[in-house]
Amino acid sequence: QVTAVIRDIPANSHFRFDFFLSMQNLAESKQQNWVSHNFNTYLVLRKDANPRQLEAKFPEVIRKYVGPVVKQLMNINSIDEFEKTGNFLRYSLLPLTDIHLRSDRVGELSPNGNIQYVYIFSVIAAFILLIACINFMNLATARSAGRAKEVGVRKVLGSPRSRLVGQFLTESVLLSGIAFALAAGCAYGLLPYFNQLAVKEMTIPFLTNPWLIPALLFSALLVGLLAGSYPAFFLSAFRPIRVLKGHVGRGAGSGRLRSGLVVFQFTTSIVLIVGTVVVYNQLDYIRNKKLGFNKEQVLIVNDAYALGNGVESFKNEALRLPGIVGATVTGYLPIPSWRSDNPFFPEGVIQSERAVSMQSWRVDHAYVKTLGMELVQGRDFSRQFPTDSSAVILNEAAAKVFGYREPVGKRVSTFRDINTREIQTFTIIGVVKDFHFESLRQNIGALCLTLGRYGGSVAFRLKAEDAAPVLAAVEAQWKKRVSGQPFSYGFLDEEFDAMYRTEQRIGKIAVSFAVLAIVIACLGLFGLAAFTAEQRTREIGIRKVLGASVGNLVGMLSKDFLRLVL
């Protein structure tokens, strides 16, 4: 029964949902297992509460409620014994506003951002702005000869240096203000394209945020003063008598300063290019990294629980389709998900210091083959061996942790039920080559495969051809068996690539920043070269009269700038 309708939640909210259900309607919510992680817990603190003081009380909560469960699960005498073996249990608080950018926890409601990217792009934007300021300073000082007589006349007529400095700073601030206005208009017009690139729904709140326009005006003032400060003091320092006689002083070290600024510009631009290349190399590594399984051409049909006992017949009938070469029913796929570890012990040893904490995946006989995994020792599950119901396949990491060089035939044990402390023993029949089942940022952990029914999904291995007809046929099979449950599907490679879409978008944005920085730096260098050529017009004319070619003149004008860039 619908009891209320909630206004749509903003797109930038942590809570994104279609509907709310009461916790009382979920059987899981009635479980009192303190080592289960099925739910996120949100606390509303009193205004006078200190989060750090509350966190300081969590260890006592762990000892009182979690400790007894861990002691029973790990067959130990105390929680201290558990921690002495290098394990730990911690509860910590994280402000709701910090979750999106500062949380690295697994199992968040939606993919998080990364505050490091915000810092990185803020620094890049600051460098680009600095490059633009350097352009202005270089061009303003390069044009000094053109305004030298103006300065001389003003000084002769009694204008003090402070007024000249004020005039040049005012010009700089006005130019900065015009540039900011044009930039704001360009940003507003280009925002839809940026949103498409970044897959965001960003807006510029010119009207809703009362601080935005004053902040932009202050920024324009600050940038104008920063960019115009050196040219203002440089130009106002000209001596009127020398200027009016045509002897324009360049100021102590002004040429060296311009050269240093050009070097800084292109050093910054090259750093951005190198950073962009590194990002793209990382993305290329992710795209071409051998994962230990074949993620291509794997169709995932979700919500297999809706098929009930008919899931096997659904799988078998789909296998008859000409475009399908393999199928497996499983709730475990080699992509990051919220999965807890279980303690396993070497044969005959139920001691906490010998426990190996690893993930245990329940799969069917066709799982390894369908996902293209490689066995390095032993064999796969087979219906020809009824005893495989108590068999296990380890990955290489698990075999290494157990210390087994020849693991096939050895046994490992775990708790069938932590309440009754009933032990279940498995015989190792094979070792599968390590495959990535978490993010590539993490090392491959210990994992084992056992036979069992946990069919949240059905994975189909397709032939390397057009998947559309096969998809339509599988959907038709689904609709014959299930009514009221939409056909939901995906492809394993797309779900895997989704983990790194943020990095891919970051790479594209980084390229855009790098290109912008290079263009701005080149425009500044072009302008500086043009003014230099203008100042050397007479020299160029004399050289041409004496027979200098265009190539010689270009080389003469370019060599100083090329030396700075290189």
N, C-alpha and C positions, 0 to 999 in steps of 0.2 A: 504494500500500500504506500503510495506517494504521500508524504506528510508535509513537504515543503519544497520550494524551488529557490535555489540560491543564484544570486546575480553572477554572471560569468567572471571567473577569476582572471586577473591580468596575465598576459603571456610571460611576464618576468617574475611570476610568483613561484615560490618553492613548492607550493601545493597545487598540483594539477590533477583533476579528477573528472570523471563523468557522473558519478553518483556516490552517495554515502550509504553505508550499511551499518547497522548497529553491531558492535562487537559481540553482543549476546547471540547473534545468529551464526557465529563462526565457532565450530567445535574446537579449533586450535586455541581460541582465546581462553578456553577453560582449562587448558593445560598449565600446570604449575612447575614446569621444568625450567630451572634457573639457568641452564646452560644452552637453552634453545634461543635462537636469534630470528624468530619469525616476524617480529614487529619492531618498528621504530617507536621510541618513547620520547614524548615531548613534555617538558615540565614548564609550567608558568610559575615563576618565582615572585615572591612578594617584592615590592619596590625597595624595601630596606634589606633584602637578602643579599648575602655575599656569595657569589658562585664558587669562589675558591674555598670558602669555609664549608660549603655543602659538599664539594668534591672531597674534602679531607675526611668526610664521614663514610665515603664509599668503601674503603677497605674493610671497615667493620661490617658493612652490609654483605660484602663478598664472603667474609669469614662465617657469618651467621647463616646465610641462605645458600650461597653457591658452594661453599666449602664441603658440606656433607655430600652433595651430588658428585663433586669432583673426587672426593675420597672413595666413594663407591664405584665410580666409573673407572678410576685409575688404579684401584686396589692399593691405596696408600693409607697411612695413618693420620696424616694432617695436611693442611694446605701448605704448610712450610716445607714439607717434603716435596710437594709438587713444584714449588718455586725453586728449590735447591737444584733441581735437574735442568734449570734454564727456562722453564715455562713461566708464564705469568698471566694473571687475569686483572684487567683494569676496566673501570667505568670512568668515563670522562664527559664533561659538558662541553658543548659547542654552541655559541650563540646562533640563533636561526639566521641572522643576517650574514654570518660568515660561512654558511654551508656551501653556497654556490661557488665561491672563489677560493675558500681555504680548507675545504674538507677533501681528504684523500681516502675516505672510508669506502669500502665496498658495499654495494647494496643501497645506494642513495635512490631517492624516488625518481630522479632524472639525471642525465649526465651533467657533471659539474664543469665549471670553467676553471681557470687557473690564474691566480693573482700574479704569478710570475709573468704571464703574457701581458697583463695590464702594465706592469712595471717596464717590461722590455719595449713595448710599443710607445709608452710615454717617453722613454729615453730616446727612442728613434725619432719621435716627433720633435722633441726638443733639439736634437742634432740637426734635423732638417730646417727648423726655424733658425738655428744658429748659422747654418750654411747660407740661408737667405740674408741674414743680417751681415754676414761677411761680404756677400756680394755687394750690398749697399755701401758698406764702408770702403771696399776696394774701388768701386766705380766713382764714389764721391771724391775720394782723394785723387783718383786718376784724372778727374775733371778739374782739378785745382787750377790748372793753367787757364782754363776758360773763365774762371770766376776771380782770378787773382786781381785784375784791374778793378773789378767791382769792390773788392775788399779794400784796395788801396784808396779809391775815391771816397768810400764811406769813412775811412779812418782820417783822411785829410779834412773832411767836412766835420770832424769832431765826434764821430760815433765811437763810443768806448767798446773795448773788447767784449765786455759782458753782453752788450746789446747785439753784437754780431753772433756771439755764441747762442743767444736766445733766438735770433732769427733762423740760424741753421737748424737748431733743435726743433723749432716750430715747423719748419719745412719737413723735417724727418718725421715728426709726429703726424702731420697731415697726410703724408704719403702712407704711413703705417695705418692710419685710420681708413683711408680709401682702400688699401689692400685688405684690411680686415673685413670691410663691408663686402668687397668682391668675393673674398674667401667664404664668408657666411652664405652669400647667395649661391656660390658654386657648391658648397657643402649641402645646402638644402636641395639643390637640383640633382646632385649625384647620390643623395642618400638612398633612394630606391635601389640603385645599382650596387651600392655597398652592402645593403641589407641582403640582396640576392647573393653576393659573394660570401658574406659572413653567415648567411642563414639566420638572420636576426630580424627583429621587428623594432628597430630603434627609431626614435623621433627626436627632433630638436625642439625643446620646449621654450620657444622664444616668448610665448605669451603666458604659459602656465608657471614658469620659473622666474620669479621676480629678480633673482640674482644673476641670471645668465647674461643679460645685456650689459649691466654694470661691470661684470667680470670681463666681458669681451672688450669694453671700452678701456678698462684698466690695463688689460693685456696689450691693447694697441698702443697706449701711452708708454707702457714699460718697454715694449719692443722698439718703439720710435726713439726713445731716449737712449736705449742701449746701442742701437745701430747708428744713431746720429752723433753720439758723444765724441768719438775720435775725429770724424770729419769736421765737426764744429770747432773743436779746439785747434785742429791742424790748420784749417783755413783762416781762422781768426788770428793766427800767429804771424801771418805775412807782414813784412815791414813795408809801409806804403812807399817810401822813396825808391827802394829796390824794385818793387812791383811796377811802379809807374815808369821806371827806366827799362822795363822789359826783362829784368832779372828775377825770375820766379824761384824762390828757394823751395826745396822739397822737404825741408824739415829733417831733423836728425833721425836717421834710421827708417824713414817712411817707406823707402823701397824694400828694405829688409822685412818690415812689418807686413807689407802687401804680399811678399813672397811667402812669408810664414803662414799667412792666412790662406793662401791658395793651397799650400801643402796640407794644412789642416783640413780644408774642404775635401780634398780628394782622398786623404787618409780616411776620413770618416766615411766617405762614399765607398771606398774599397772595403772597409770593415763591414759595411752593410751588405756588399756583394758577397763577401766570404761567408758571412752569417747565413745569407740566403742559400748559398751553395751547400752549406752544412745541413740546413733544414731539408733541402731537396734530396741530399744523400741519405738522410735518415728516412725520409718517406720512401725512397727507392729501396732501402734496406727492408722496410716493413712490407712493401709490395712483393719483393722477391725472396724474402726469407723462407727457408724450408721449415715448415711448421711441424713436420712429423705426421701429417695427414693431408689428404687431398680435399681442399675446400671447394674445388670447382665442380659445377654440375651436380650439386646436392640440393634437392628440394626438401624443405622442412614443412610438414603439415602440423600445425599447432592444435591444441585442445583435443588431443586424441582420447582423453578421458570420456568425451561425449560419445564415443563409439562403444563404450562398455566392453562386454565380452566379444564384440564383433570386430575388435581391432586387428586380430590376426587374419580374419577372413578379408578384411579391407586391404591389409598389406598383401596377402597372397593373390587377391584378384588384380590388384594394381601391378603386381609382378608379371602378370600375363601380357601387359601392354608392351608393344614392341620398343618403346623408347625408354624403358626402365630396365636396368641391369642388376639392381640390388636394392634391398630395403631392410631397415631395422627399426624396431620399436624401442624408444628410450626416452628417459627424462633428462639425460645428460648429454650435452653437446660441448665440444671443445671451444667454448667462448666464455668470457668472464661472466660469472653469475654468483649469486649468494649461496654458497655451499659450505657446510661445516665439515670439519675433520673428525675422524674417529680414531681411537687408540687401537693399535695392533701390537701384538707381542710375538716374539719368536716362539717356536714350538716348546711347550712345557714350561714357559717362563711368564708368569703374570706378576711383573714387578714394574713399578713406575719408572725406574731408571732405564729399563729396557724397552719402554713403550715407544712406538713410532706413530706419530700423529700424521695421518694422511687421509686424503679423500677416498671414499669407496663408492664407485659407480655401479649401479645395477643395470646390466645390459642384457641383450639377447645373443643368440648364437652368431648372428650376422653382423654384429656391430663393428668389429675390427675390419672385416673385409669391406663392408659398405663404405666406411669412412677412409679407406685406403691407408690404414696404419700398417706398420712393418713389424713383424715378429723377429727378434734377434736371437731368441732361444725358445726351445719348446714348441708347443703347438697352440692352435686356437681352440675355442670351445667347439664341441662337436656333439651332435645328437647321437652319434654312435657310442658315446661314453656317458651312460646314465649317471656315473659318479661325478660328472662335471657340475652337478648342483652344489657340490661342496668344493669346487675348484676355484682358483683365483689366478689372474694374470697381473703381474706387477709391471710397472714401468721401470726403466733403468735407474731412475733416481731412487725409487723405493728399494730395489735390490741392493743398491749401494749403501743406503742407510742401514739396512739389515745386516750388511757385511757379507752378503752371499756372493761368492764368485760363480758358483754353480747352483743357482736357486731352484731349478726344476726338481721336483720331488720333495723339497722341504715343505714345512708347514708353518703357518702363522695362525694366530688366534685373536679373536676379539669378543666383545660381549654381544650376545644375541639380544639380551634384555638387561639393561642396567639395574632394573628394580629387582629382578630375581637373581642377577649376577650369573646367569646361565652363559656358559662359554660356547662359542662356535669356532670350530677349527677348519681351515681351508688348506688344501694341497696346491702348491704352486705348480701350474702346468706350462707356463710360458712367461716370457718377458717381452713386452712390446717396446719398441724404440721410443725414447722420450718424445713427447709431442706437447706443443704449447696449448694449455687449456685455460690459461689466464692471459693477462696482458703481456706483450713482448717486453715490457719494462721490468717484469719480474722473472726471477729464475724459475725453472721448471721444478715443481715440488713433487713429493712422493704421492703416488696414486695407484690404486688397484681396481681391477674390473672383476665383478662377480655376476653370475647369472641371477636374474630376478626380474619381476614385473614392476616397472615404474614408468609406465608409458604415457608421459606427457606429450610426446611428439612421435611422429613417424617420419624417418628420413629416407628419401629415395635417391639412389644414384642413377642419374640420367645419362643417356648416350650424348656424345658431343654433337648435338644437332639442335634444331629449333625446339625450344621447350614448350612453346605455346600449345601445340596439340596435346602433348602429354599432360600439361597442367589442366587443360579443359577436361580431359578424360578422367583424371584423378578427382577433379571437382565434381564431376557427374557421379562417380562412385560414392563420394562423400554424401551428396544430397540424397542418394537412394537410401542411405542408412541413417542419416541424422536429419531431423527436422527441428527447426527453431534455433539451431546453432550455426552461425555463419561460417563459411569456409575460410579459414585463416591460414596463410602460408607465407613462406619467405625462402630465401636462398642462403645457404651457409656462407658463401663468400661475401654476400652483401652484409650479413649480420656481423661478420668478422671485420669487414672494412669500416662498418659504422663506428667501431671503437676508435678509429683513427681519423674520422672526418674532421675533428677539431684541428689536428695537426695538418691535415691537407688544406683546410681553410687558412690556418696560420701561415702556411707556406705561400699561398697565393697573395695574402695580404703583405707578407714580407717582401715578395717580389715587387709589388706595387710601390711600397715605401722605397725600396732600393732604386727602382727606376726613377721615381720622383726626385730622390736625392741627386742622382747622377745628372738628370736633366737640369736641375737648378744649378748645380756646380758648373756644368758645361755652359749654361747661359751666362753665368758670371764670368767665366774665363773668356768666352767669346766677346762679351762687352769690354772686358779689360784689354783684350788683344786689339779690339777696334780702336779704343782710345789711344793705345800705345802707337798703333799705326798712324793715327791722325797726328800725334805729336812728332812723328818722324817723317812727315810728308816731304819736307825739303830733302832730307837724306835719301829717301826713296827716289825722288826725282833725279838727284845727282847720279845715283847708282845706275838708273835706267839710261841716262845720257852716256854713261861710261860703259854701257853694254851689258849690264846685269840682266839675266833672264828672270821670268816670272818665278821659276823654281828657286832660283837663288834668293829672291826677295822673300818668298814664302818661308824658306828655310831660315833666313836671317830673323824674321819676325817670330817664328815658331820655336826656335831652339831654346830660348829662355824659359818659355812656358812648358815645353816638353820636358826640360830638365827638372822643373819643379814637380810635374805630375809623376814622372818616372822615379 
